Amino acid sequence: MVFSYLFAEPEEGNIRFMKSPSGAGIGKPAWDFQYILPNFEAGKEYSLKWRVIYKKWRGEKDIEKEYRRWIKTSK
């Protein structure tokens, strides 16, 4: 099985991915992301477009295909 987060390029800011070696306890790394807005404006609305996939693993090319298909329809 594969569990995957797909992110569209944000209109503003950046997405940063990180891993904490013991974030969920010893031997249990935690994966996370941050939405970085260097020029944040109070009161302004910001958003991210993302999708989660959980399905049978069929290889990297299958996930790439899912991303390309999703990104075309999310605009």
Stockholm file with secondary structure:
# STOCKHOLM 1.0

chainA/1-75         MVFSYLFAEPEEGNIRFMKSPSGAGIGKPAWDFQYILPNFEAGKEYSLKWRVIYKKWRGEKDIEKEYRRWIKTSK
#=GR chainA/1-75 SS CEEEEEECCCSSSEEEEEEETTTTSTTCCEEEEEEECTTCCTTCCCCCCEEEEEECCCCHHHHHHHHHHHHHHCC
#=GC SS_cons        CEEEEEECCCSSSEEEEEEETTTTSTTCCEEEEEEECTTCCTTCCCCCCEEEEEECCCCHHHHHHHHHHHHHHCC
//
